[in-house]
Amino acid sequence: MHRMTWLAVFIVTVLVDSAGGASEQELRVGVSAVDITPPVGYRMSGYFIERVGTAVHDPLYAKALVLAQGDTRAVLVVCDLVGVPADVSSRARTAIAAKTGIPVAHIAVTATHTHTGPLYFGAMRQSLHDLAVAKDGKDPRESIDYPATLAEKIAEAAVRAAASARPATLDAGSVRQEPTLSFNRRYLMKDGSVKTNPPQKPGLADIVRPVGPIDPDVGVVLVRDGDGDKVTAGLTVFAMHQDTTGGTEFSADFAYYLERSLREAFGPDFISIFGIGTCGDINHCDLSAERRRKAAEIGPMLAATVRAAVPKLRRVEAVELAVRSTTVDVPLQSYPADRVEQAKKDLPLIGKGQLPFLKEVEAYKIVDLRQRKGPTTPLEVQAIRISREVAIVTLPGEIFVEFGLAIKRASPFKTTLIIELANDNPAYIPTKQAFAEGGYETVNSRIAPGGGEMLTEAAIELLKSLGGN
């Protein structure tokens, strides 16, 4: 079990062109971890049923990474949650800015997409909450105001990390995950349809091929102490859904086992920050295998890849920290009033076996869309330049892997780490091609076709504006 802890870590002395000349400026880094586990008895997220947390397998954390060089600072907070809605991330970012002076646009709050965290936002949560209040006069599953508590703890993690920032050394790079852990979960069937996770038997005989790729690369940034000897923290980015645990115990999923395995190599105080890559259409299900790998197996396998990569990572010798962001007004799907009314009637039936699954998904999506006012929704894209060779991009929602691959191909940086589910949770963001094919992800998407392409273009432009080698 994790200990509730925070840790200062350190980064390298570099030369930066400033005011027309070279001046020596340190890049400093702080890392912290704050427990965000909800009380046992709180509802769990991840599925279209009411599921109640019965125990804590491993604590959930908000883990903050703060980079600082001169007057420029950037914050990445990664939470062991299925997602972070805009109202929570906005509250947390505003609080962080007020307490540290770091601009809101330089702060990213993301989620690891674990399916064994709390259900604390969205139409499903609201429907279950309203039904409980109507029945009992209160909701016994919500013993605390979790969104408010979460925003405070996210801010606490960032403030601690900012206060602990010290000089040190960075190594970074990207390595291929072997053996293969991830699979595109959308398949072309012999009848011409596209299905998500078709049944293994007898469905396997009806499959033609996957309709999309995977991203097999693991992005790694390791933080060492001032002498460069000891690894004290690390950021690992990999594109695969964190839905490998199941059950009713709160858990960070395979990210927990990743950290536990890395601590065996780097020491008990090592803090592992896991950033979820663009995995809207990627999961761990190998339909040709007799069994599916679970979190306890996946985490150590991913950790073995990270450990093997250590000698291959490049030392970041010339840090040039910079942050840029932009907001894209992405078009939303819309439905006539009669469809909205029917969806509101269908919502209480979700999880009771009275509706086809995709009808449940659609009803949830239509009602959830009502929380986003207007024909468009503002979605933020951020880019953090660490050096002329290393950059991090954050994107909102569950982004299809094709977009992440496109950004990496167009990026002027040798190593580009892309982390989804940042600052907002507008559900799936499929490609135009996927919308034409149909399937679960497109039914569960709030945005209109073309929105993902808009975000991708924005990310590429930000990276190009930051430069690279």
Wavefront OBJ file of the C-alpha trace (Angstrom):
o trace
v 0.000 0.000 0.000
v 1.234 3.486 -0.814
v 2.206 5.787 1.964
v 0.759 9.272 1.923
v 3.894 11.224 1.101
v 5.431 14.054 -0.808
v 8.926 14.375 -2.101
v 11.128 17.123 -3.425
v 13.069 16.170 -6.539
v 15.611 17.998 -8.582
v 16.727 19.075 -12.089
v 19.738 20.345 -14.167
v 21.684 23.603 -14.555
v 21.329 24.841 -18.156
v 22.207 27.703 -20.478
v 19.261 29.721 -21.766
v 19.318 32.560 -24.300
v 17.904 35.512 -22.375
v 17.762 39.209 -23.351
v 20.050 38.598 -26.296
v 22.696 36.649 -24.396
v 23.291 33.369 -22.617
v 22.516 33.305 -18.933
v 22.735 30.410 -16.534
v 19.363 29.382 -15.108
v 18.425 26.268 -13.192
v 15.381 24.225 -13.920
v 13.902 23.149 -10.617
v 11.332 20.436 -10.038
v 9.045 19.476 -7.203
v 6.905 16.370 -6.903
v 4.205 15.507 -4.377
v 1.421 12.994 -3.818
v -1.794 13.603 -1.860
v -4.365 10.915 -1.019
v -7.740 11.485 -2.757
v -9.400 8.156 -1.900
v -13.149 8.558 -1.259
v -14.832 6.951 1.745
v -15.809 3.294 1.468
v -19.469 3.246 0.449
v -19.047 5.975 -2.176
v -20.224 5.049 -5.671
v -17.673 3.829 -8.217
v -17.227 5.037 -11.784
v -16.501 3.234 -15.003
v -19.644 1.318 -15.905
v -23.295 1.922 -16.690
v -24.530 0.440 -13.420
v -24.612 1.562 -9.809
v -21.512 0.126 -8.173
v -20.540 0.869 -4.584
v -16.979 0.817 -3.244
v -16.690 -1.874 -0.583
v -12.997 -1.487 0.302
v -9.721 0.180 -0.655
v -7.331 -2.067 -2.527
v -4.806 0.733 -2.891
v -5.204 4.477 -2.216
v -5.938 6.923 -5.020
v -3.616 9.912 -5.377
v -3.306 13.325 -6.934
v 0.341 13.504 -7.984
v 1.837 16.858 -8.921
v 4.908 17.615 -11.001
v 6.087 21.246 -10.985
v 8.755 22.524 -13.373
v 10.314 25.935 -12.729
v 12.992 27.867 -14.585
v 13.448 31.547 -13.877
v 10.016 33.165 -13.918
v 8.464 30.332 -15.945
v 6.657 27.561 -14.105
v 4.448 24.682 -15.252
v 2.281 22.282 -13.273
v 1.045 18.812 -14.197
v -1.309 17.139 -11.712
v -2.338 13.545 -12.483
v -5.246 12.052 -10.511
v -6.219 8.415 -10.052
v -9.717 9.048 -11.416
v -11.775 8.137 -14.479
v -11.797 11.833 -15.391
v -11.798 15.363 -14.025
v -14.688 17.621 -15.122
v -14.095 21.256 -16.009
v -15.740 22.649 -12.874
v -13.397 20.693 -10.579
v -10.263 21.357 -12.617
v -11.167 25.045 -12.853
v -11.571 25.342 -9.079
v -8.294 23.538 -8.486
v -6.346 25.513 -11.085
v -7.680 28.815 -9.762
v -6.661 27.851 -6.223
v -3.192 26.773 -7.374
v -2.690 30.047 -9.232
v -3.809 32.082 -6.214
v -1.454 30.234 -3.842
v 1.617 29.944 -6.084
v 1.377 32.741 -8.650
v 1.600 30.193 -11.477
v -0.718 31.214 -14.358
v -3.826 29.062 -14.782
v -2.873 28.418 -18.412
v 0.369 26.818 -17.161
v -1.523 24.298 -14.987
v -2.859 20.979 -16.283
v -5.094 18.711 -14.193
v -5.470 15.246 -15.702
v -6.860 11.812 -14.853
v -5.412 8.324 -15.291
v -8.828 6.927 -16.318
v -8.956 4.216 -13.687
v -12.360 2.505 -13.730
v -12.125 1.752 -10.003
v -12.337 5.321 -8.733
v -15.312 7.384 -7.499
v -18.393 8.341 -9.515
v -18.598 12.022 -8.649
v -19.757 13.853 -11.802
v -21.887 13.458 -14.920
v -25.477 12.570 -15.744
v -25.232 9.040 -14.310
v -24.064 10.325 -10.943
v -26.750 13.025 -10.933
v -29.519 10.540 -11.739
v -28.458 8.108 -8.990
v -28.068 10.969 -6.521
v -31.516 12.378 -7.322
v -33.150 8.954 -6.983
v -31.504 8.442 -3.578
v -32.597 11.863 -2.330
v -36.160 11.298 -3.573
v -36.293 7.983 -1.734
v -34.504 8.770 1.548
v -34.339 12.539 1.708
v -30.546 12.338 1.369
v -27.942 10.391 -0.553
v -26.314 7.858 1.801
v -23.609 7.134 -0.797
v -22.248 10.680 -0.706
v -21.063 11.163 2.856
v -18.737 13.987 1.792
v -18.722 16.697 -0.874
v -16.141 14.831 -2.913
v -15.767 17.352 -5.785
v -15.005 20.169 -3.321
v -12.610 17.987 -1.339
v -10.937 16.817 -4.537
v -10.346 20.365 -5.797
v -8.729 21.260 -2.477
v -6.457 18.211 -2.512
v -5.404 18.750 -6.124
v -4.413 22.277 -5.152
v -2.621 20.971 -2.062
v -0.564 18.568 -4.173
v 0.502 21.326 -6.556
v 1.307 23.815 -3.785
v 3.457 21.230 -1.979
v 5.288 20.369 -5.175
v 5.921 24.029 -5.986
v 7.276 24.684 -2.510
v 9.604 21.677 -2.697
v 11.180 22.444 -6.091
v 14.965 21.950 -6.150
v 17.643 21.668 -8.895
v 18.393 18.237 -10.407
v 18.855 16.191 -13.606
v 16.393 14.910 -16.226
v 16.554 11.935 -18.576
v 13.892 11.534 -21.269
v 12.954 9.436 -24.248
v 10.485 7.039 -25.807
v 10.786 3.252 -25.979
v 8.651 0.514 -27.475
v 6.558 -1.685 -25.188
v 7.467 -5.333 -25.702
v 5.655 -7.669 -25.459
v 2.536 -5.966 -26.795
v 0.113 -4.923 -24.052
v -2.364 -2.799 -26.003
v -4.881 -3.514 -28.753
v -7.200 -1.446 -30.896
v -10.620 -2.465 -29.605
v -12.634 -1.500 -32.710
v -13.030 -4.311 -35.244
v -14.377 -4.600 -38.773
v -16.798 -7.494 -38.855
v -17.573 -9.739 -41.824
v -21.043 -8.193 -42.071
v -19.424 -4.797 -42.717
v -20.180 -3.312 -39.306
v -17.630 -1.998 -36.810
v -17.905 -3.279 -33.243
v -16.106 -2.394 -30.048
v -14.873 -5.414 -28.099
v -16.840 -8.074 -29.990
v -17.318 -11.270 -27.988
v -14.297 -13.541 -28.124
v -16.392 -16.614 -28.858
v -18.080 -17.007 -31.303
v -17.309 -13.440 -32.424
v -13.664 -14.156 -33.233
v -14.666 -16.019 -36.385
v -16.693 -13.008 -37.517
v -13.804 -10.509 -37.233
v -11.952 -9.289 -40.319
v -9.389 -7.027 -38.640
v -8.941 -4.104 -36.245
v -9.913 -0.833 -37.934
v -7.241 1.253 -36.235
v -3.651 1.182 -34.964
v -2.113 1.228 -31.487
v 0.659 3.410 -30.076
v 3.230 0.944 -28.717
v 5.635 3.621 -27.470
v 6.173 4.414 -23.798
v 7.204 7.989 -23.051
v 9.506 8.340 -20.046
v 10.901 11.297 -18.119
v 13.081 10.349 -15.155
v 14.086 12.810 -12.453
v 17.416 12.313 -10.712
v 19.034 14.000 -7.735
v 21.512 16.855 -8.096
v 24.456 14.550 -8.817
v 22.478 12.522 -11.340
v 23.011 9.309 -9.394
v 19.658 8.474 -7.823
v 16.319 8.325 -9.667
v 13.754 9.977 -7.413
v 10.616 10.285 -9.568
v 9.348 9.584 -13.041
v 6.628 10.326 -15.562
v 5.480 7.379 -17.681
v 3.031 7.885 -20.567
v 1.346 4.940 -22.306
v -1.788 4.714 -24.449
v -4.066 2.028 -23.004
v -7.365 2.165 -21.122
v -7.036 1.711 -17.370
v -9.854 -0.812 -17.057
v -7.961 -3.936 -16.056
v -9.113 -4.466 -12.471
v -12.898 -4.582 -12.051
v -14.556 -5.420 -8.762
v -15.713 -3.035 -6.039
v -12.442 -2.046 -4.357
v -11.048 1.409 -5.017
v -7.799 1.100 -6.957
v -5.469 3.052 -9.235
v -5.495 0.008 -11.561
v -2.228 -0.973 -13.256
v -0.664 2.415 -12.428
v -0.483 1.206 -8.818
v 1.466 -1.910 -9.802
v 3.658 0.173 -12.109
v 4.743 2.320 -9.170
v 5.183 -0.663 -6.869
v 7.462 -2.371 -9.396
v 9.456 0.795 -10.110
v 10.002 1.275 -6.387
v 11.711 -2.116 -6.317
v 14.252 -0.676 -8.752
v 14.496 2.960 -7.649
v 13.729 2.832 -3.923
v 10.696 3.051 -1.609
v 10.351 6.852 -1.869
v 10.194 6.895 -5.685
v 7.038 8.635 -6.972
v 5.646 7.270 -10.223
v 3.370 9.607 -12.182
v 1.371 7.795 -14.863
v -0.015 9.863 -17.721
v -2.641 8.168 -19.859
v -1.860 8.418 -23.564
v -4.379 8.801 -26.372
v -6.336 5.589 -25.861
v -9.968 6.335 -26.708
v -9.985 3.234 -28.923
v -7.256 1.216 -27.168
v -7.475 -1.368 -24.393
v -5.739 -4.491 -23.076
v -8.038 -7.116 -24.605
v -6.239 -9.547 -26.901
v -9.142 -11.399 -28.498
v -6.826 -14.139 -29.746
v -5.652 -15.019 -26.223
v -7.382 -17.432 -23.883
v -7.271 -14.988 -20.990
v -6.942 -11.263 -20.448
v -4.059 -9.788 -18.514
v -5.005 -8.005 -15.297
v -3.527 -4.999 -13.534
v -1.166 -7.038 -11.336
v 0.487 -8.431 -14.476
v 0.341 -5.339 -16.696
v 1.917 -2.919 -14.220
v 5.128 -4.933 -13.719
v 5.415 -5.561 -17.480
v 5.205 -1.831 -18.152
v 7.689 -1.195 -15.338
v 10.119 -3.673 -16.892
v 10.007 -1.651 -20.101
v 10.733 1.553 -18.192
v 13.631 -0.041 -16.294
v 15.122 -1.469 -19.492
v 14.872 1.967 -21.095
v 16.967 3.753 -18.475
v 20.328 3.291 -20.269
v 18.745 4.416 -23.572
v 17.231 7.666 -22.312
v 18.904 10.933 -23.291
v 20.169 13.379 -20.674
v 18.368 16.718 -21.011
v 21.387 19.000 -21.200
v 19.756 22.264 -22.301
v 16.419 22.934 -20.669
v 14.317 25.745 -22.173
v 11.042 25.674 -20.263
v 8.078 27.291 -21.972
v 4.311 26.781 -21.843
v 1.628 27.672 -24.356
v -2.083 26.911 -24.468
v -5.068 27.601 -26.643
v -8.809 27.061 -26.362
v -10.762 25.525 -29.219
v -14.530 25.947 -29.521
v -15.450 22.407 -30.537
v -18.929 21.774 -32.007
v -21.254 19.580 -29.955
v -23.813 17.062 -31.073
v -27.423 18.202 -30.776
v -30.756 16.430 -30.402
v -34.384 17.555 -30.827
v -36.538 18.122 -27.742
v -38.409 14.829 -28.085
v -35.145 12.841 -28.052
v -34.007 14.728 -24.976
v -37.252 13.998 -23.150
v -37.050 10.312 -24.041
v -33.450 10.156 -22.849
v -34.447 11.683 -19.499
v -37.103 8.975 -19.130
v -34.600 6.254 -20.088
v -31.851 7.378 -17.726
v -33.285 5.736 -14.555
v -33.525 2.450 -16.507
v -29.783 2.268 -17.143
v -28.178 -0.793 -15.588
v -31.487 -2.590 -15.051
v -31.440 -4.709 -18.212
v -34.483 -2.975 -19.682
v -32.688 -1.230 -22.560
v -30.153 -2.363 -25.165
v -26.666 -1.326 -24.091
v -26.114 1.271 -26.817
v -29.525 2.786 -26.018
v -28.336 3.174 -22.416
v -25.154 4.824 -23.627
v -27.058 7.186 -25.907
v -29.524 8.187 -23.182
v -26.681 8.948 -20.806
v -24.876 10.979 -23.484
v -27.943 13.024 -24.470
v -28.753 13.973 -20.878
v -25.118 14.704 -20.141
v -24.953 17.033 -23.142
v -27.473 19.306 -21.429
v -24.749 20.292 -18.950
v -22.784 21.887 -21.799
v -24.544 25.059 -22.875
v -24.641 26.170 -26.495
v -23.674 24.588 -29.818
v -19.952 24.440 -28.958
v -17.811 23.683 -25.928
v -14.452 25.331 -25.121
v -11.696 22.722 -24.885
v -8.133 23.603 -23.909
v -4.937 22.278 -25.473
v -1.597 22.829 -23.714
v 2.023 22.302 -24.706
v 4.996 22.312 -22.335
v 8.476 22.589 -23.831
v 11.122 21.100 -21.549
v 13.936 21.384 -24.076
v 14.343 21.645 -27.842
v 14.046 17.852 -27.899
v 11.331 17.125 -25.300
v 7.750 18.389 -25.034
v 4.501 17.402 -23.331
v 1.031 17.953 -24.822
v -2.200 17.743 -22.830
v -5.607 17.194 -24.437
v -9.147 16.929 -23.032
v -11.309 13.817 -23.276
v -10.706 10.270 -24.418
v -8.769 10.926 -27.596
v -8.534 8.325 -30.356
v -5.003 6.994 -30.812
v -4.895 8.155 -34.441
v -4.801 11.752 -33.201
v -1.927 11.094 -30.820
v 0.083 9.413 -33.567
v -0.606 12.329 -35.925
v 0.631 14.837 -33.350
v 3.813 12.839 -32.757
v 4.497 12.575 -36.491
v 4.106 16.341 -36.980
v 5.907 17.374 -33.787
v 9.273 19.135 -34.211
v 10.404 17.547 -30.935
v 12.319 14.270 -30.840
v 10.299 13.124 -27.815
v 6.655 14.212 -27.527
v 4.575 12.884 -24.640
v 0.811 13.268 -25.104
v -1.506 13.014 -22.099
v -5.285 12.949 -22.503
v -8.156 13.675 -20.090
v -6.702 17.070 -19.180
v -8.802 19.861 -17.595
v -12.138 18.512 -18.864
v -13.881 15.223 -19.547
v -16.039 15.501 -22.705
v -15.936 11.688 -23.116
v -14.810 10.166 -26.419
v -13.217 12.184 -29.202
v -13.242 9.922 -32.284
v -11.951 10.559 -35.798
v -14.258 11.522 -38.656
v -13.676 8.035 -40.043
v -14.804 6.445 -36.776
v -17.980 8.526 -36.760
v -18.731 7.178 -40.240
v -18.101 3.610 -39.032
v -20.188 3.918 -35.849
v -19.739 1.905 -32.676
v -19.734 2.429 -28.928
v -17.249 5.297 -28.794
v -19.137 7.375 -31.347
v -22.446 6.787 -29.562
v -20.813 7.889 -26.310
v -19.185 10.991 -27.811
v -20.516 14.483 -27.076
v -18.607 16.300 -29.790
v -19.571 16.539 -33.454
v -17.440 14.934 -36.182
v -14.365 17.039 -36.861
v -13.808 18.171 -33.276
v -10.888 15.815 -32.748
v -9.212 17.028 -35.909
v -9.549 20.625 -34.619
v -7.810 19.717 -31.341
v -5.062 17.857 -33.187
v -4.371 20.813 -35.452
v -4.235 23.110 -32.420
v -1.736 20.839 -30.645
v 0.529 20.675 -33.691
v 0.475 24.450 -34.070
v 1.396 24.913 -30.409
v 4.340 22.532 -30.743
v 5.567 24.253 -33.889
v 5.311 27.638 -32.200
v 7.523 26.341 -29.389
v 10.146 25.103 -31.820
v 12.328 22.038 -31.681
v 15.407 20.528 -33.278
l 1 2 3 4 5 6 7 8 9 10 11 12 13 14 15 16 17 18 19 20 21 22 23 24 25 26 27 28 29 30 31 32 33 34 35 36 37 38 39 40 41 42 43 44 45 46 47 48 49 50 51 52 53 54 55 56 57 58 59 60 61 62 63 64 65 66 67 68 69 70 71 72 73 74 75 76 77 78 79 80 81 82 83 84 85 86 87 88 89 90 91 92 93 94 95 96 97 98 99 100 101 102 103 104 105 106 107 108 109 110 111 112 113 114 115 116 117 118 119 120 121 122 123 124 125 126 127 128 129 130 131 132 133 134 135 136 137 138 139 140 141 142 143 144 145 146 147 148 149 150 151 152 153 154 155 156 157 158 159 160 161 162 163 164 165 166 167 168 169 170 171 172 173 174 175 176 177 178 179 180 181 182 183 184 185 186 187 188 189 190 191 192 193 194 195 196 197 198 199 200 201 202 203 204 205 206 207 208 209 210 211 212 213 214 215 216 217 218 219 220 221 222 223 224 225 226 227 228 229 230 231 232 233 234 235 236 237 238 239 240 241 242 243 244 245 246 247 248 249 250 251 252 253 254 255 256 257 258 259 260 261 262 263 264 265 266 267 268 269 270 271 272 273 274 275 276 277 278 279 280 281 282 283 284 285 286 287 288 289 290 291 292 293 294 295 296 297 298 299 300 301 302 303 304 305 306 307 308 309 310 311 312 313 314 315 316 317 318 319 320 321 322 323 324 325 326 327 328 329 330 331 332 333 334 335 336 337 338 339 340 341 342 343 344 345 346 347 348 349 350 351 352 353 354 355 356 357 358 359 360 361 362 363 364 365 366 367 368 369 370 371 372 373 374 375 376 377 378 379 380 381 382 383 384 385 386 387 388 389 390 391 392 393 394 395 396 397 398 399 400 401 402 403 404 405 406 407 408 409 410 411 412 413 414 415 416 417 418 419 420 421 422 423 424 425 426 427 428 429 430 431 432 433 434 435 436 437 438 439 440 441 442 443 444 445 446 447 448 449 450 451 452 453 454 455 456 457 458 459 460 461 462 463 464 465 466 467 468 469
